[in-house]
Every structure is written in C-alpha cells, then in structure tokens.
Amino acid sequence: AKTTGHVLSIGAFFVKSGLERAGHQVTIVDLPQTGFDVEMFSVHHVTDFRAVVTMPQQSPIRICGGHALYTNPRPLIPFSDYLFLGEWDTGFQHAEIIPKAAPAIIAKDAWQKGSPLPPYRIETPLPQLLPYLNHDETGSAAWYIEIARGCPFACHYCELGHSVNYRRYAKSSILAAIDACDFSKTRKINFFAPDEASHPDYAELLDYVLSKGAFPSGFASMRMDTVQRLSTLRRNTLIRCGVDGLTESTRQRVGKQITNNMLFDHFERLTQAGHTNFKLFMIFGYEWEVLSDFDEFEKTMRRIFALPLKKNVSLRIKWTPFIPQPSTPLARSIPRYDRAMIAKIERFHTLFARPKRTPGFFVENDGLMAEHTHKHQC
C-alpha cells in the first residue's frame, strides 16, 4: 500500500485491516519500493491522478481505489491493472485479493474503450468497523468513529450528495464503537460523516461520549440548520458551519437554505449560551455573482457584531472561490477568480479584525485560495 504522507486515510486503514484479517501482510510506504506482490493506491482527489500516472509500477499487480474514482475512473485505466470502484471495507474477507465475482472492478486488460462503467460497490448494510486511532502517539491523537456515509443533502456545488448513497449507522452500533475505544491512549473522539450533526441521535451520542469521561475533539458539521437542532455542545468546541453564498438568493439557488436571519440567530443563540469559538466556510465567485452581493453579507455581519456579549468571540472565515465539481448541477458552470471581490473581502477583514467594543468579535481571515491553486483545482 502506498501513501503520499505519513498518515493513512481512514478508508485505506479499513481496507488494510480487511486484508490483514484475510491473512495478508500489509506494509505502508511513503515512496515506491520493490519486493511486494501487490501495490495499492487510495486515490483521494483528482489531483492525485498525476502521482498514479508518473510513479513507476514496482509490483506485478497494481490496484487503485478511493473516493476520486466515484466521479470518473477512466483516466486511470491505462495506469493500473485493476480499478476497484466504490467501497471495499468488507471486500477482502477471503484470501484472494482480486475477488472472482466482483462487478465493481475494471481490469485493464479486459477493458474496451467506450464501455459503460460497471456499478459501484456500496456497503449495505454498513460494516461494523472498529474505531480508528489517528496520529497515534502524538498530541493530536484521536479516535475516529464513522457514523454515516454519503450526504443527506444535495447542495449544487458539492459532489458528495450526488455521488454516494446516504446511509447511517444505528445508535447501538456507534455506542459499541465508543465502548471499544482505549481511553488510556487518548480521550479525544471524532465522529466523522459528511454532515455529522444530521444523524438523528447525534445529541445523545455526544452526551454518551461526555459520560465516558471523553470529549469530542472537533465539531465538524457543515449545516447550520442541523447545528440549530442541537442542545448539547461543549463550550470550548469550535463550531464550524458552511454558509457558501454571500446572499440569500445565491444560497437558495445552490440548495443551501440559510437566510440572513438564520445566520444572525445562529450567533445570537450560541453566544448567549456561552460559545466563543466559531468558523464559517464561504464560497464566492459563482458566475452569476455581482460585486454588490458582498454588501448584503457585510450588512448581516455588522448586525451580528452588534450582539451583546459577555466574553470576546473568535470568528474565523475561510473563503473559497467556486470550483465546479463533477456529478453536480453546477458541473459545467464557469469558475471565476474575482479579484474585485477579493479586495472587498480583504477590506472587510481589515475593518473587523478587532472588535469596536469590549467584549466583541475578533474576525480572522482563515484562508483565501491563491489564484494559481484555484486554476489548478479547476
């Protein structure tokens, strides 16, 4: 198995575990090495395709899998003996690495150009997996527990809600996974799912984590409406939500039903409850966007910054210019790197970096993609 970094992806970890249960010896390497019967890649992102194409094959069989193959696996067919499409957590229950009856595999030697893609392998029901310890023996160590796959929403800019079926784990299964964590190694737990707070038992699961003397190391929900349904949140938790449109009309157009009043109510409710640590994700640069759209966003934020506070509040905003994604309604939309809008964003952060009163909001620009990076990703 090959990885471009020292931390193995969670999906690749599950495949590795399945191979080991079937009796295979698996070694994780950062650079090409010889001496293996099979080499495997987990292709996380389309930008990883280049690595697969350029890295010399050093084993008799090369297998590629990973989420990036959901949208278009065809470019990698000439560069891999087999492409495994979909989810393969339980695909290695027997000694043979290439299952004899698995339609979700493309074999390079048998592929005919122009053929339809085979159906993708979907784990249904979801496999009962052990918790995954990430960053073991470091200060960042945390137990990762999967609670759902796919996304129940279908935002027009995001591929996840369009390419992967939504399935969630039963509460009893997640509670058993929490019980299986070795808290002598770390008491941090990360629930992971494309939108973790959309799980109907999420609040109860958080309460159970706290009752075990553990704590959630992050709060990664991307939906403001699901966050607003929760009653249990640790005071020091970073609350991260995607807004993904400067105006109400843009958010409605892309399937993100967040009004300006909902954005205001989000901060009002949570700051009154004592929360002081927030992050917003914002997409800008849609092809229909105009410069004056920023004025509506700034007006809403000024209203939020005027909220009465008991403590200073940290707000980080991450700005991402729109990138068309395969398999989405906006796949053929024209991307823009809007320098004039970026000037407005930079002015906004200069203006509101520090509060106008005490206590107040400290607003930080948490990242704005460079133009060459945006062009590369597009």
N, C-alpha and C positions, 0 to 999 in steps of 0.2 A: 504494500500500500504506500502511496506517495502523498506527501502534503507539502505545500509551499511555506508552511510555518510550523512552529513547534507545538501548536495546539491543534488537536484533531477536531474536526467538526463533529457535532453530536450525531448526525446521520451516519457518518463514516464510522464513528465509535460503535453504533449499534450493529452495523454490518460486520465490523471486526469481531464483535462479541459473538455474532452468529456463526462466523467462520471458525472461531475457536471452539465453540460448542460442538461443531461438526468434526472436530479433530485436526484442524489445520493449524499450522504455526504461522502467525502474522507478525510482521515487523513494520513499524512506521519509520519511514526515512524522509529526510528533507531534500536530498539530492539523488540523482539517478545512481543506482548501484546494481551490480550484477549478482548472480547467484540465486535468483528466485525463480520458481516455476511459473508464477503469475504475478503481474503487476497491475494494480488497480488505482484509478483516479476517482476522486469525488470532485465533480466539476460544479462549483458553487455558482458561478456567474459567467456570462458570456465572455467577459474579459479573460477568463481562464482558458478559453479555446486556444489561444496562441501558445500557451505553455504546453498543451497536449500536442499540438502540431509540431512544435520545434524540439521538444525533449526526445532524445533518441530512445527507441524501444530497446530494453535490455533484458527482456524475458521472453520466452516463447509465446506467451499469451498476454495480451493487454486488454483490460476491461475498463470501460468508462461508465460511470453513473453520476447521479447528483441532480439537484433541482434544475440546473440550467437546461437539462435535456428535456424538460417538460415543454418548452416553447418551440425549440427547433433543433433536433439532434442531427439533422442531415449533414451539416458541415464537418462533423467529426467521424462520419462513417469510414472515410478512407484512412483514418489515422488510428483506428482501434479495431482489434479483432472482433470484439463484441461491445455493443452498447446495451446497458441494462436500463430500461425505461420505467420510471415510476419509483415505487417504494420497495425496498428489498430487505427490510428488517428481519423478516422470517423466511427469506428466500434461500437461506443456506443451512437448512435443517438436516441435510444429508451430506454424505462425503463428497459427492460430485460438485465441482464449483460451477459448471455450466449445467443447470437442470435440463433434463431431457425433454420435458414438456412444459415450456415456458414461452407463451406467445409474445411476451413483452421484452423480447431480446432481438436486436438486429445483429446478424452475423455478417461481417464484411464480405466474406467470400460468396455468400448466398444472396447478397443484396442486388436488386436490379434497379437502376436509376429510374426515378419516376414512380416507383411503387408507393402505395399508401403506407403510412406509418402503422405499425401494429398497435393494439390497445395497450395502454399504460397499466402497469401493475399497481393496484391500490390495496393497501392493507385494510380489510374489512372482515371481521372486527379488528380494531386496533390491537397491536401486540402488547402483551403485558411486559413492559421493559423495566429493568432495574434503574434506580436513579443514577445519573452520570455525574461524576466528580470532575469539574473543570478546574484547570490551573491548580492541580494538586500540589501541596507543599509550598504554596505561595500565599501571600496576604490576600490575594484575590480569589482564593479557593471558594467554590460554592457548589452545592448540589443542584443539579438541573433535573426538573421533573416535567415531562411533557403532559399537557392537559388537553390539547386539541390539535388537530391538523386542518390545514386549509383555513379559509376565512369566511365567516358567515355573511360578509358584506361584499359588494361588488363596485367599489369605487372605480371610476372610469380611468384613472391614471395608474392603477395598481394591478399587476398581473396576478397576484396571489388569489384574489377572489374569483378569478375567471379560469384558472388552470387546474386547481386542486380541489377535490371534493372536501366539503367541511364535515369533520367527524370529531366528536369529543369523547374523552374518557369518562367513565362513570365515576361518581364521587367515591364509591368504595375502593375503586382501583387506585385513585390518587391518594386516598388516606393510607392505603397499604404501602404505597411508594414512599410517603413521608415517614412511615414507621421503619422502613428499610434503610433510611439514611443513618450513617455512622456520625453522630454529632460530636464525637471526640476529635474528628478531623476538621470540621467546620460546622458552625451553627447557621450558616447562610443557606437560604434556599431560593432558587429562581424557578418560578413556574414559567414554562415557555409555550407559546402558541402565537399565531399571527395577531390575535387580539385576545389576550388572556382574560380580561375582565368581562368578556361576553359569555364566559362559562357561567351557567345559571347558579352554580354552587360556589362561585369564587369567594364571596364574603365569608362563607362558612369554612372554606379551606384555609383562608388567611387566619381565621380565629384558631383553627386547629394547629397551624404552624406556631402561632404565639403560645398556645397552651403547652407545646412540647419544649418550650424554652428556646426555640429557634426564632428566626426572623427572616422575612423576605428581603433579599439584598437589593432588589430593584422593583420598580413598578413600571411595567413596560406597555401598558395599554395604549392603543393609538386612537381610541374612540372616546370623545368627550361625553357622549350620551351614556356609554356604559360606566364610565367613572362616576357620573352623577347618581347612579343607582346604588352605589356602594356606601356602606356606613362605617366599615372598618378599614382604616388606613393608618399606618404608623405616622406619627407626627413628622419624623425626620426623613420620610420617604420622598424621593424625587418623583413628582407626578408628571408624567410625560404624555402629551396628547398631540395628535396631528390636527391642524386646522386646514391647511392645504388649499387655501384660497383667500385672497385679500378681501373679497366682497361676498355678501350673502348670495348674490346671483351666480357668481362663479362656483361657490361651494355647492349650490343646488345643481348646477349644470354638470358637475363631476360626481354627483352622488354622495356628497358629504353634507348631511342635513344639519349644519351648525349655523344658527342665527347669531347675530351680534349680541342679542340679549342672552342667549345661551352661553356665549363666551364670557360675558360680564358675570352672569350668575355662577359660573364655574369658579371664578376667582373670589367672588363675594362669599359663597358658601364655604369654600375651603380655607380662606384666610381667617374667617370668623371662627372656624374650628381649630385654628392654631397652626395650619400648614404654612410653611415659609419657603418651600423649595419647588420650583416649577420649571418645566421646559415645554416649549411649543415647537412643533415642526411645521414649516410653512413652504409650500410650493408656490412659485411665481413664474411668470414667463409663458403662460398659456397664450396661444396665438390670438385669441380674442381680447386679451387684456389691454387696458389703456392706462396711461400714467396716472390719471386721476383716481384710479381704483385704490391707490395707496392712501388717499385722503380718508376714505371710509374706514380703512383699517386703523389709521392713526387716531381718528376720532373715537373709535371704540376703545383703543388702548389708553387714551387720555382719560376716558371715563373710568376705566379700571384703576389707573394710577391714582385717582382721586378717592378711592375707597378708604374708609377709616381703618387704621391698622393698629395692633398692639405691639407688633415686632416688625423689624425690617424683613422684606421679602426679596428673595433672589429669583429672577426670571431670566432664563436663557432661551434664545430663539435661534433655531437652526434654519437657514434659508437654502432651499434647493431649487435651481432653475428646472423647469419641467423637462423631463426626458421621456419620450414616447416608449411605451412598453409593448412587446408582442402580446397577442391574445387579449388585448383590451380595446374598448371602444375608441380610445384615443391613439391607437397604434400608428395611424397614418397622419396624425396631427403634426404640424410644423413646429419644431422647437425654436425658441429664441433665447439668446443670451442678452437680456435687456440691460444695457449699461446705464441708461437713464433711470430705470427702476432701481438699479443697484445704488446709484447716487442718492436716491430718496431713502433707501434702507440705511445707508451709512450715515446720512444726516439724522435720521430717527435715532440711531444708537448713540450718536454724539450728544443729541439733545436729552436723552433719557438714561444715560449711563449711570447717573447718580440721582437719588430722589430729590425732589424740590422741597420736601419737608421731612421731618423725622417723627416717627418711623415712616418708611416709604419703600418704593420699589427700586432695586438695583437691577438694571437691564443690561444683559450681556449678549453680544453677537456671538453665537456659539458655532459659527462656521458658515461660510458662503463659498460654494464651489467655484473654483477658478475656471476661466473660460476654456483653457485647453483641456481640463478634465471633463467639462461638460461636453465638449466636442468629441472627445474620445469615447465617452459613455454612449452618446447618441449614435 
